[in-house]
Amino acid sequence: MLTEEEKRKLEYIVTESPESSRVQRELEKLVEHILDDIMDKEGKAGEGSA
Amino acid sequence: MKAALELRNIGGFKGIKRFEFEEGMVNEVVAGNAMGKTSITRGLGAVLSGRLTHDEIIREGMNQGVSRESLKNIYEKDAAVLLSYNGKEREWYMKSDGSFGATEGDQRFLLTGMLTQEARSIRQLIEGDSDFSWVTRLLSYAQRYAVAKAFIDSKLTNAEQEVERIVRRQETLVEQDKRLQAKKEEKAKLDQERDQLGEKLDQQKREHIEKIKTLEHDIDLRRERIAQYHGSISKSEQNIKYLEGRLGSSERNLREVKRQLESIDLDTIRKQARQNVPVIDDKIGHLRSEVATLNSKRATFADAKNVLAQRGEEEGLCPVCEVSTITSSLLNEKILELNSSIQDKQGKIQALASERTRELQKEATAIRQIDALNKVIINVQSEKRELELRKSTETKTLGETKKALAEIERERADLNTEKMNLQRETEQWEAEIHNALQSIERSIEAVANEIGHQTEKIRESSLVDIRERRLSFEEAQNIWHQLQDELRDMREYLDQRQHDHEVRAVADFNNAVKKVMTDLGFSEFDQIAIDKDDKQLKVFRPGFVRQPVESLSTSEKYSLAVVLQIALKETYVPDIPFFVVDEVMVSYDGTKTRKILEYLERIARERGLYVIVTRLAEKGEGEIAVKAR
């Protein structure tokens, strides 16, 4: 489930990006950010279990 | 406030054309046919839409003559539109090298802000196409959600592809690992082969050393025996030489003895003895006679002496001559002389007796000598025989020793040859084994390199790069799965939001249509609305009787288009303060023209819009001009 923060980010991207390319650019950043978060969590989990 | 529009080489204009529009008013662009009205509306459409990115809107731009090539004056190489309003500057340009650019606009303006004959709504209505799904698809936020959803879908697909790629790489890795194991087995086999060959080499070396040792031992034995034989031969030769010396000596002795033997003439000795003995006997007899005479004289003188002594006289008659006188001392002298003569004679007798004895003994002596010499001969001959026997034995021994020596030397030569052959053979097979070992070593090195290469490859292949981080398959899969979960959640959310917006967009649009109809006093229709489910435009006559769009009259279609276009502008692009209207659109139905223009004036005034209405110039109106009212 998405967090409220993530929903807000999505709403902001969609409503504040009049061009599709901008929507895609912003979403790209968001997805990369999410991926970074996942990797950080995974990295920390890995360090914890190591 | 005014908006300033500058057109350079746009449409029918060559060079720069500038126009100004009043805010909050309807600005009439009045010109004759082919005087540039369309160039103005298209220029505004282009600069306010900005860069067209959506495929469907790009097609719409082409339909409305707002594409790059159709906007540029056909005789010029570049073109530009500049619009400044409310402190904003917008630009659309196309350079001579074909490059194109535009400041950010809203491409939905093409679908909402242009009430012209090329507008999509009127085109569809004229064609009887009631599919207005594009309204929600292209104008509302629903479209943006759809774009976002499509993007998330693509990311989801990417993530799924990444997982699939990892799975494929895992499968490939298994294959690579199999190949690596095969290579390792191959190396182990080669190692074993090398070790076996090494052991074989060691074993053969040991055996070779043993054989060489044995051979050298045998050779040493032969060498010792040869030395012994040489010693024996030398000794035998010395013995033989010694024996030959002894034999020569014996021979000489024998010859000497024989010569001595031959020199003894027993007959002559016997004959001489027979001749000499009587002579000696005569001499002895004669001497013995002389001695007797002398003894008699000496006895006479001794008697005379004794008579004188008895007489006490010193002189007396000579007893011999009995004539002369004689003295005692003379008598003594005479006696002494006689004694001396007697002794002399007896000595001679004794010598003769000895001589006689010798004469008599000469034969015996010769016989004894002969016997002795014969004995010597026998002895010497015996010794000679013995020596010859010894020499013969020694010579035989020497011959045998030499024969044995030759045999031993031949054996030693054979052993040396065998040793050399063995060494040569050993060198040969050692070289062969070394070559084989080197070949195996090269193979092992090649396989080891291959293993190293494959191991490195597997190590590299077993890692996945995500955002400049190297991760294991498990970590990467986990991350991609988590991202998929996130993306699915986002997609679900966006899908829901798209649906919400579609529903709301349709409702908003339908409400706006209703309001515009009311404001314009359109009473020939009970309702004009887009169906929220199938997105079809549905028109209902009074009594809520539905009339197919295609069956509407042309003037009704134009009236409907005006309502729809104003509603679209009001609903979806209220932020852009421009609304471009071709008067033909509003004057098709003469009964409504006034109402529509008044409505436009009102909304322009109330909302601070720049409403631009193109109108065909009447007679006497001259050049293109903008008139605000």
Interface residues (C-beta under 8 A of the other chain):
Chain A: M1 L2 E6 K7 L10 E11 I13 V14 T15 S17 P18 E19 S20 S21 V23 Q24 L27 E28 V31 E32 I34 L35 D36 I38 M39 E42 G43 G46
Chain B: G50 R51 T53 H54 E104 D106 Q107 Y141 R144 Y145 V147 A148 F151 I152 K155 I466 R467 R469 L471 E475 N478 I479 Q482 L483 E486 L487 D489 M490 Y493 L494 R497
